[in-house]
């Protein structure tokens, strides 16, 4: 099993979510996050004063998938989240040793 963490632009979240649901993803956790990468934030003007916005709003999507579903899930996320412009986001894939559904005690892939 693998954990996929995708950081995407907020306005692309609904597209990514719908694409994942269409692809059969059973569940996900979503968080509002802030951060920056190569784009390094930007400057804004407010009441005549310029200030730097270092951390930009993003959406973090976390999901656990079976090993055989990783590549197809990544392709779905990339297709739905990509704008071709800087700041599209990142995807991280990590191994998961164990999953337990608290309510039923199901473990590993049965618990996904």
N, C-alpha and C positions, 0 to 999 in steps of 0.2 A: 504494500500500500504506500501511497505517496500523498503528502500534503502539498497542495498548490496554493500559493499566495500570489494574487494578482493585484497590483496597484494600478488603477485606471483613472482617467479623467472623470469627474462627476457626471458630466452630460452624456458619457458613453455607458454609464452603469446599466440603465434599463435595457439597452441593446445587448450587453454582455449577459445580463440575467436571463433575458428571453432566449438567447441562443443556447445558454447552458440548460435551461429547462427543456428546450426542443431536443437537445442532445441526450436527455435522460438523466441529467445530474440530479441526485436524490435530495441534496440539501447543501446549504452554504451558510457561512457566517459573514456578515457585512459590517464594516466599521467606517466611520468618517475619520480620516487621518489627514495630517499635514506633513509636507516634506518638500525636498527639492533634490534634484540631481544635476545634470549638466546645464539645465536651463537657469540655475542660480537665482531664481526669483525674479522680481521685476520692480520698477519704481512706479509709484502712483502719486497723483496730485490730489490733495484734500484741503479745501479752503485756502488755496494759495501756497500750501506747504507741501514740499515733496518728501515722501517717505518710502522706504524700501520694504517690500513684502518678501521676506526671506522664505517663508514656508507657504507653499501653495496647497489649496484644498485638493484632496484626492479621495478615492474610495478604495478600501482594501477588501478584497473578496478572498475568503479562505474556504477551501473544500478538500475533502479526502476522497481519493479515487483508488480503485484497484490498479495494480501495475499495468495491466493490459489496456487500461483506458486513458493513461497519461497523455500519450501523443495526440489522440483525437481531441481530448479536452483542451490541451494547449492550443491546438489549431483553431478550435471554436473561439477561445478567448482572444487570440491574436486577430482573427478575422473580424470579430465584433468590436474590439477596442481600438483598432488601428485607424489613425487619421493621417498618418504620414508626416506629422509635424512633431517638433521637439516637445517632450513632456507627455508622450503617449503612455508611459508607465513602464513597469517591469513585472516579470513573473519569476517567482522563486519556487523550486521544487525540492522537497525534503523527504527523506524516508520516515515512515511511521512504523514503530515497532508493535504497538498494540492499540486497539480501539475497543471500548466496552460501552454498550448501551446500558445506562444505569437502570432504566425501568425494567428491562427483561433479562439483563445479564448476558445478552448476546455479545459475541466477541469477534473482532477482526472484520473480515469482509461481510459477515452477516449483520454487523452493527452499523455498516455505512449507510 
